[in-house]
Amino acid sequence: MNTMEWMAEAGFALGPEVRPGRRYWPVPPQGVYYTERHRTLYVARVVDVRRRRSRHP
């Protein structure tokens, strides 16, 4: 999480928006769904992408 916050502050793109207000960041072998509010990242869900069958959370 600290790394994600540092990357967001540094201006890195942290994944596409998959729903309004929710983004997906692939971190193989996991994927992180998160929201960003007031310059703070909140993890909504972490999934094992090897088991993920649908593109939507």
C-alpha positions, 0 to 999 in steps of 0.5 A: 500500500505504501508503494501504491501511495508513493506511485500515485503521489509521483504521478504514475498511472495506477490502472484503469477505472473499472467502475465509477470511482473504482480502479484496478491495478494488476500486481501479478499474481494479484490484482488490486481494486481500489478507490482514491479519495482525498489523495488517499488510496483505499483497497476495496479488494485483492484477488488472485488473478490466476483464479479470476474468470470475469473482467468485472469485480 
